[in-house]
C-alpha cells in the first residue's frame, strides 16, 4: 500500500525517487562526476548539459555541471538558462536535503503545475564536497506523472547514482556488527521517541533482533490520542503492505505442497484469473503475481472507493479490466490487486472448494501464523478493533495530529493478501525471525523449504542498481551488505520490517499516525550506524525530513481556501456519479463543504490552479490531498479525479 492518490502525488513520486541510494557508476559528467544513465532513455550530451529522454518522449531528466554558483538558487537559475532558456515556471517551494554521498548544500526546488497538465517539474542543486568545493551540479526533471510513475526506478537510479568525482562510498562489507546491548537498544529507542515527539506520532510498536533472537519488543507512547492506554508488545497495528511478504510465503507453502509451481501460468492454476490483455494474461506465471514486474500499473482507486464488504472474487473482476502500461519485465510497477490475486490463488490451491477469502484467512492462520506463534496476528478487523489495538491518526488542516477514521482502511479487505494484516511488535518480530532462520520457525521447526524461502529473494525486477524486488521483498545491497525489507502504508498506519541476513539482526516498527512514515528510513539508517559505526547521518535525515514536512504542509495551507467560498459551492451539482468509482453526494452544512462518496467522506477546501481551473481538495485527517478538478468546459457539471496513469470523471446525475 502507499499514499492516497491526489494533488501531492507528483511530489510523493519525486520524493520516492530521492529516498534510495544506488551504486553503479558508469558514465561521467563534463566535470568528472559519475552516474548511471537511466535505462532505455535516449541521451544527448552538449558540454556541461546531459539530457536524457524517456521512450515515451514526455519525460526528461537533465544534469548540468556548473564551475561555481553563489548558492543553490543561483545554481538552479544558471542550469535552467543553459538547458532551457525560456523556462518560466512559478517556484512553489524550495526545501533542503541532508548532506549525503559527497554532496552538501542540497536544495530541492518544486515548481507549480496545474492538475490538468499532469506534469511534475523539479530542480535539485548539489554542491560537491570534493575538489575546491565550488562546483555545483543541478538535476532538472520535467515529466508527465504517468511516465514518472512507470519509470521511477531508472530515474531514481540516475538521480541517486550521481556522485562527486573522487568520492568514496561507505561500505559495511566485512565489518563485524556490534551487539545490540541494552545501552544500544536504549539509544535506538530514544531516537524513535524524539522523532515521535517532533512529529506528533501518538504511538509506536518496536522490536529489535540480534543474534537470531528478540532482544527487545514493546511500545512507546499511546494507542490513541486522548486515552491513557500505552502501546505494548501485543498492541495490534495495521501492517498494510508487509502482508505481501506473508502472502508470498503462503505461495511458497503451496509450491512445497505440490499444489502450484512458480513457473505455472496463473490462468492454468486458477481459470478465473485474467487481465484485459489476453497475451499478458498468458504470460503471467505464479511468481509474476507478486513481482511488481508485469507492467500492470498501480491502479488503486477502484478498491479505495470500493465496498469493504465485497467478496474476495471482486479482486479478479477488477483485474479483468486492467491493462499493462509498460512491457512485461521492463520496469518496477507496484500492483496491489495482482498480489491480492496471488494470495487467493494460493489459498484456492490449498483449500479447493472453499470461498477464496475464507480459504486465504484459514490458510494463513493454519500454515503460517499458528506455527510461528503469531498469536494475535489477524485479518479479522472486528477482533482486532475490540482488543489491544492502536488507532490511526492523520494531519488536520491546522497541522495538528488528530484521530482519523477507519473507513478507507477497510476498503482493502476484498484484496487483503496485498495489505490487510493486523500484527503486533511481538508477532511481527517472530516473522522476521522466520526470515532470518531461512524458513524455519524461531524454534527451528521447518515451515517453508529453504529452496522456496530463497526463491522469494531472487531478483525479479530492478528497483535500483543496488535494489531489487523479489516476491514481496526488497533486497538492498547499497552498503556492501544485504538488507531485506518491506514497508506498509495505509491511512494512519505506517510500518516496516528490516533484517540483515548475514548478521542475524533486524528491526520492526509499527506506527499509528501518517507522520510516522518519516521514522522508517532514518531508523534503518540509525540501526546501521549503531551496528557498524556508520557515518552519523540518521539524525540529520530525520531533522530535515521533519522540517520539510512542515514546510510542505504550511505551503499547502497557503494555497487552499477554507471555508470554500459560496460561489465555488454554487457551481457544484447535488450529486455526481463515476462508472468506475461510484456515487458522490455534495453536502453543504454550516458553511462547510463535504464530499460524500459511497463508503467514506471528507470535508474539502478550494484550490485555485495556475491555469485558472479550480480544485476541491479533501482535508480530513488521513485523507488530505485527494483532488477533484472542476471541468467547467464539460457539457454537464463534471469533477475529474486522477492517479498518475488514470483519469476518472464524476458527472452530475440527471
N, C-alpha and C positions, 0 to 999 in steps of 0.2 A: 504494500500500500504506500501511497505517497500523498503529497499535499493535494488539496482540492483544487480543481481547475478554476481559473478566474483571472482577474486582472494581474495579480502578482506572478502568474505563470511564467512570463518571459524572464522575470528576474530570478525566479526559483530555478529555472532551467540553467541560466547562466551561472548562478551560484553553485549548482551541482557540478558544472564543468570545472570550476575552480577549486572544488573541495578535495580532489585527489592529487597525488603526485606520481609521476611516471618516470621511466628511466632511460630508455634507449636514446642515443644521441647520434643522429645520422647525418645531418646537414648543418651548415653554419650560416649565420647572417654575414653581412658585409663587414661587421666588426669582429667576427670570430666567435660569436655566441652560438652554442649548439642547440639543435632542436630536432624533433622528429616531425616531418611534414604529415599533414592529415591524410590518411589513406583515401585513395580514389579521387582526391581533389586535384584539379589542374593548377600547375604552378606557373607564375610569371614573375621573373626577377628583374628588377630595374634599380641598380645601385643599392641605396640603403632601403629600398622598398621591396618586400617579397610578398606577393599576393597569391592566395590560394582560393580557388572557387570550387564549390561542391558540384557534383554531377548534375544536380537539379538546376543549377545556374542561378539560384536565388539565395545563396549564402556565400559570403566572402569573409575570410579571415586574413588579416594583413599584419605583417611585422615590419616596423620601421626603426632603423638604427639612427640614433642621434649622438653626435660627439659631445654635446653638453646642452643643458637647459637650466633655467633658473630654479624651476621646481616642477612638480608633476603636471600642473595645469599648463605651464609653458611647453612642456614636452608634448602634451596631447595636442595643443594648438599647432605646434610645428609639424606633428605627424599628419594631422588632417590636411594641412597646407600642402604637404608633399604628396600624400596619397589621393586626396580628393579636395582640390582647392575650393570647390563650390559647396562644401559641407556647411549647412546652416541649421542644424538641429538645436532645439532648446535643451540645455542641460537640466536634467531632472534632479540628480543628486550625485555628489562625489563623496566617496567613503574610503577610509584607509584599509589596508590589508597588512597582516603581520609580516615582519621580515622573515624570509624563508628561501631556501635553495639558492643562496647567494645574492638575493635581491633585497634592497632596502627602499624605504620611502615609497612603498607601493600604494597606488591610489586607483580606485575604480570609478569611472565616470559613466553614469547611466543617463540615457537621453530619452526625452519624451517621444512616444509614438502613440497614435490613436488606435483603438482596438480594431477598427476596420482595416488597418494596414497589415495586421497580423505579422508584425515585424519586431525584431529585437535589435537595438543599436547600443554598442558599448565600446569604451576605450579603457585600456589598462596601462598605466605608466609604471615602469620599474627602473630604479637606478641600480647599477651594478656596484657591488661592494668590493669587487676586484679591480685591478688596474689603478687608474688615477682617481676613481670614484666619481668622475664627472659624466661618464657615459650613461645614456638612458636608452631604454627600449620601450616602444609603445606597441601594444597589440590592439588592433581595431577589429571589431566584429559587427557585421551587418548581415542579418539572416532572417529569413522567414521562420516563424515559430514552428512550422511543420518540419522543415529541414533541420532546424536546430534540435528538435526532439529526436528525429531519426538519426542524425549524425553527431549526436552529443559526445559519443565515445571518441571518435577520431579528432573532433575539435578540442575536446578536453585534453587528449594526449598531446596535441600540438601546443596548447597553452602551457601545460604543466611541464613539458619536457624542455622548454626554453630555459637555458641556464647560462650564466655568465662564463665567458672564456676563463679557463683556469680554475673553475670551481670544482671542489672535490665533494662528492656526495657522501652523506652519512650512511654508514653500514654497521649493522649489528652482527653480521655473519661471523661465526667462530667465537663470539663472545659467550662467556658464562653468565647466565642470568643470576641476579641476586635473589635470595629467597624473599618471599613476602612475609616478613616478620610482622609482629603486632605493630611495631613502630611505622613500618612502611604502609601497612593497611590503614593506619590512622591518618597518614599523610594523604592517601588517596581519598579516604572518606572526607577529610577536611576540604580537599579540593572540590569535591562534589557539593558539599554543604555550602561552601562560599558561593559557588555558582548558582545554587538553588536560591540563595538569599538575594543575589543580584538580579536574578531573572524572575523572581516571584513564583517559583515552582513549589506547590504545596508539599508534594511527597515524592520520594524516590525509593525504589527497591534495588538492592545491590547484592552481588555475590562476587567473591574473589576466589580463584582457584590456583593452587600452586602444588607442584609435586603430585599431580593427579588426584588431589583431594580438595574439598572446600575448606578454606581457611577462615572464611567469614561470610555469613549471609544474614541479611537483615534489612532494616529500613531506616530512612531519615525523613523527618517531617511527618505530615498527617495525611490520612487517606482522602480527606475532603475539607475544603475551606470552611471555617466556622464550626467545625466539630473537632473534639479533642482526640479521637482515636488515632493512635500512631500507626505508621506503616511498620510492619514487621516481616519476618521471613516467610510468612504464609499469606500475606496480603496479595490478592489477585489483581492483576492489571491485564488489559488487552495488549497482547504482544504483536498483533497485526501481522505483517509480512514475515515475521520469524516463523509463522506457520508453514511457510513454503519449504524450509529445510525439513520440517517434520513430515510434510506430505511426501517429499522425495524419499524419506526413509520408509514410508509405507509402500511406495512403489518398489523400493529395494526388497522389502519383505515379500511382496507379490512375485518378484523375479526369483528370489530364493525358493519360493514355494513352487516354482514352475508354472505359475498362472499367467505370467507375462514375460516378454523378452524386451530388453532395452531397445533393440532394433526392430521390434514388431510394429507394423503400421497401426496407428491408433484406431483407424476405422475398422481394421480387422478385429482388433480386440474389443471394440465397442462400436457396433454399426451406427449408432445414433450420433457419433461424432462426425461432424462435417463443418467445413468453412464455406464461405461464399464462392471461393475459387476452387473448383474441383481438382485442379492439378496440384495446388498446395495441399489440399486435403490428403491426396495420395502420398505426398512426400513426408508428411508428419509421422514420425515414429514416436514410440512411448517416451523416449528420452527428450524429444523435442518439445513435449508439452511443458517442460519445466526448465528450458534452457534459455529463454529470452532471445532466441536466435532465429525464429521462423519468419520474421518480417511482420508479424502481427503487431499492430500499434497498441499503445496504451489508450484503450477506449473504455474509460471508467464511468462516464456519466450515465450510461444506461442503468448500471446497477446502483449508482449513488442516488438516483432518483427513483429507484425501484421499490418493490414491496418486500419487506423483510420476511413476510410470511409465505412468499412464493416458494414452490418446491425446488429442490436442487436441479431438477431437469431444465429449469429456465436458463441455467448456465449454457447448456448445449443449444437451446433456442437462440440465445444471443450470439453465440459463436457462429451459428449458421448464417448470419447476416454480415459477418465481418470479413474484410479483405485485407491482405497484406499491403503495406506501404513501402516496403523495401524488399530486396531479393532475399531468398532463403539463405541464412547463414552469413549475410552481408554485414549487418550491424546489430548491436545490442539494442533490443526494444523490449521493454518490460510489459508483459501481458498478464493481468490478474486472472482473467477468465480462462486462459489456457491452463494455468496452474490449477484452477478450480476443476477443470475437466480432468486433469491428470489425477487428482485425488479421487474423484468419483470413479474413474475407470479402474484404478487400483482396487477400490472398495467393491466394485461390481465383480471383478475377477475373484476376489477373496470371499465374497458373500453373494453368490449368484441368487437371483430371485428376490432379494431384499431391496426395497427402495434405496436409491443410491445415497441419499443424505443420511438415512439411518445406518446403512452399511458402512459409510465412512466414519460416522461417530463411533459405532461399535468396534470397528477395526482399529481405529486409533487408540481406543481405550484398552482393548484386549491385547494388541500386538506391540504397543509402544508405551503408552503412559503407565499402564498397570505394571508390566515387567520392570520399568525403570523406576518405580516407586514415586512417580509424579502424582501424588495422592489428590491434589486439589485441581490439577490442570483439567480444563473442560471446554466444550463448545456450548454448554448449556447456559445461556445468558441469565435465565431465571435463577438458577442455582448460584451462579457467580454473584449476582447482584443482591441476593439475600444474605450473603455471608460477609466474611472479612475481605472487602474489596476496596480498591481505590475508585474515585470518581473523576471523570475527565474535566479539565478546565481549559479555558481559552482566553484570548485577549478581548476585553471590552473596548468600545470605541475610544474611551479615555485613556487606554493603555494599561489599565489595571487588569489583574488576573481575576476571572470570575468563573463560577461554576458553569459548565456547558451541558448541553443535552446529550442524550444517547441515541436519538432517532437516526442520525446518519450512520452511526457505528453499527446499527442493526442491519443496515442495508447490505452488508457483506455476507449475511447469513446464508443466502442461497448459493453463494460461491465460496463457502467457508474454508475449503482447503487452501485458499490463497491468503487468508488473513483474519480468521475469527477466533483464534485461540486465546483463552484466558490462562495465565500462569503466574506463578509467584517466584520470589528470589530463590527459595529452597528448591522448587521444582525445576526452574529454569537452569540452575546450576547442574542438576542431575542430567539434563540434556547435554550440556557442554561436556560433562564427564564422559558420557557415551561417545561423543565425537572424539575426544582425546584417547579413548580406550579402543578406538578402531572398530566400533560396532558392538562392543560388549557393554553390559550394564556396569555401573560403578563397582559392583561386587564381583565382576569378572565373568558373569554368565553370558554366553553367546546370545545375541539379539539379531544382528544383521551379519551376514558373512562379510569377512574383511574385503573380499573382492567387490561385492556390491556396495559396501560402505565407501570404498575408494572410488568406485565409478562416479559417485556423486561429486567428487572433487575435480574430475578431469575437465580441462578447458573445453567449453562448448562454443564460446564466443568471446571476442576481445572487448574488454571494457577500457583498458589502457595497456600500455606496454608492460606494466608490471601487475596488471589486474585483469583477471579473467573471471567469467561467470561459468560455474559448472551447472549442477542441478539444484537450484535453490540455494546456492552458496557462492559468495565472493571469495576469491583467493588472491591475496595481495603479497607481492614479494618486493616491494619498493625499497625495503631496508636490508635486503640480502637474506632475510628470513621469511618463513611462511606465516602469514596471519590470515586465518579464515574467519569469516564473519557473515552476519546478515542483520539487517535492521528492520524495524517495523514502524509504520506511521498510520494512525487513524486520528479522528478528531479528539484532541485532548490526551492522546496516548502516544508516546514515542519511546522506542526501546532499541536495544542492540545486544547481540551476543558475539563475543570475540574470543578466539583461542589461538594459541601458538603451539601447533602440534609437536614441534621439535623440542619444546621446553615444558610441556605438560602444564601450561599456565593459561589463565584466561580470566575474563570478567563478564558479568551480565549487568545490564542496567535497564530498569523499567521506570518510566516517569508518567505523572498524571497531569501534565499541562503541555500545551503546544510549545511553550518556551523551552521545554525540556529537550527538544531536538538539538539545541545548541550544546548540550552537555556531552553528547555521544563522542564526536570526533576528538575534542580535547581530552576526554577521559582515556580514550585509546592511546593518544599520544603521551599522556601522563604516565600510563602504565608502562609504556616502553621506556620512558625516561627513568622511572624508578627501577625497572628491571636491568637496564643496560647502561645507566649513567648517560642517557642521551642528551643532546643539546637541549637546554631549557627553553622550549617553545610553547608548551601547553598553556601556561598562564597567559602569555600574550595573545595566543589564539582565542582563548575564551574571552578575555577582556575586550578585544577588538570586535569579536562577534556580538557581544552584548551591546556595545556602543552602536554598532551598525544596525542592529535590530531596532533599537530605539530611534535612530535617525530615520530609518525607513518608515516606521510607524508614524513618527511626527510629520514626515513629508506627506504620507497618505492622508492624514487628517487635514492637512492644509488644502489638499486637492478635492476633498469631499465637502459637500454641503449637507448639514443636518440641523434641523429637520429639512426634509425635501420641500422646496418651495411649492406653493399652491399651484402655480401654472404647470410645473412638471408633473404634479399629481393628476391634473385635469386631462392631460394628453393620454393618460392610460385608460384602456378599456377595463371593464369589471372582471372579465375572465378571458383567459387565453388557453390554448392547448398546443402541445407538440406531439406529433405522431410517434416520436421516439421516447420522449421524457414525460409525457402525461400532462395533466392539467396544471394551471396556475391561476390562483384567485388573488385579486388585488384587494387589500384591506386597508382602509383609511380610518384611523381611530385616534382621537385625542391629539391630532396634529402629527401623528406618526404614520409612516407608510410601511406596511408589511407585505412581503411576497409569501403567499401560502401555496406550497406545492403539495403533491398528493400525500407525502409522508413526513414532511418536515417544513419548517417555516423560518423566516428571519426578517428582522427589520432591515430596511435598506436606506442608503444615503445616495445623493446625486453626485455624479462626476461629469464635469464639462470637459470634453476632449479637445485636443489641439485642432482637429478638423471641423469643429463646430457641432459634432454629434454629442449626445448625452447618454450616460450610462447610469444604471441603477446597481449599486454595489451592496451585497449583503454585509452586515456588520455585527451580527450576534456572536458571542464568544465561541470560538472554534470554527465558525462559519464565515469569517471575514474574507472578502476578496472574490466571491463569485459574482461575476459581472455580466449583466444583460444590457445590451446596447439597443436603444430605441431606433428602429429603422423608419424614419419619417418619410421615406420615399416609397414605402410599400403601399399597395392598394388598400390594405386593411391594417389596423394597428398591429405592429409586429415587434417582438423583442428577440434579440439574437444572442445566444449563448454559445461560446466556443471553448473547446480544448485546443491543444496545439495542432491537431490534424483533422478536426471535425467541426461542423457547424450545425447547430440545432435552432430551429425557428419556432417560437411560440407565437401563434397567430390568434387574433381576437376571435372568440367564439361568436357565431352568428346568433 
